């Protein structure tokens, strides 16, 4: 039995003993700060029904995209800390934006949110449309070098995938144009239609389109080749080590949410992830589950991620508006 499950069982026992802990007393708003169809949305829609079964109240998914995820995050940051507003945040909203938008927001994504648990960590694929000529990373680089400023890519402004493309551009000398999107769903549509030339997008979102031949995967940002795509090289194998990230998602409450409520959600999430239908749903959606050992463990992970991205933003001279 893993440590997270043992901890969750202990928390459940404590919660049962605490008669005053009646949360949730009404439906829980689950804010997804991106549009329908992306990995963050998929995570919320798989876990929502399972948590509702466990906790006895509906978990209502609400997509609030825009402003690089900051619109959705602000809703949660400013919500009453009663446990009835929950954020499904990710690497961009909770690790990159604190530095990228420092001093430009009416809330603090670090101080105004309470981490609960990491949920998934998803490898990213460098993808193109099926009709786009390059078939390898090197071919893409050479194609782009001959057409400075003519190629474009699409990601939410300030997202990890945007940063990964900036990193690739700075290390290869290519010049491509960012077409900001509200989420992976719109970026995928644009790539398939040929309006966008390439992009870093998470595996869960693009896998169905890669399998169907509507998109080409040139490389993966994972440390090793993916079992689902054994013929697709890693970025390191393609000659560009250190470029690319994994997209993680996690639960966040407003700060000052009662600790017993944080613990109860953590415990319910860990137990929900043990159910076979939930496990199968995550596996079928190509969403690798990665749970924190405790809320404190997630906080430590988040602190390290914020520091890492602060360094990347500084090194690339990124300014977000």
Secondary structure by P-SEA (a helix, b strand, c coil): ccaaaaaaaaaaaaaaacccccccccbbbbbcccccccaaaaaaaaaaaaaaaaccccbbbbbbbcccaaaaaaaaaaccccccbbbbccccccccccccccccccccccccbbbccccbbbbbbbccccccccccaaaaaaaaaacccccccccccccaaaaaaaaaaaacbbbbbbbccccaaaaaaaaaacccccccccccccaaaaaacccccccccccccccccccccccccccccccbbbbbbbccccccccaaaaaaaaaaaaaaaacaaaaaaaaaacbbbbbbccaaaaaaaaaaaaaaaaaaaaaaccccc
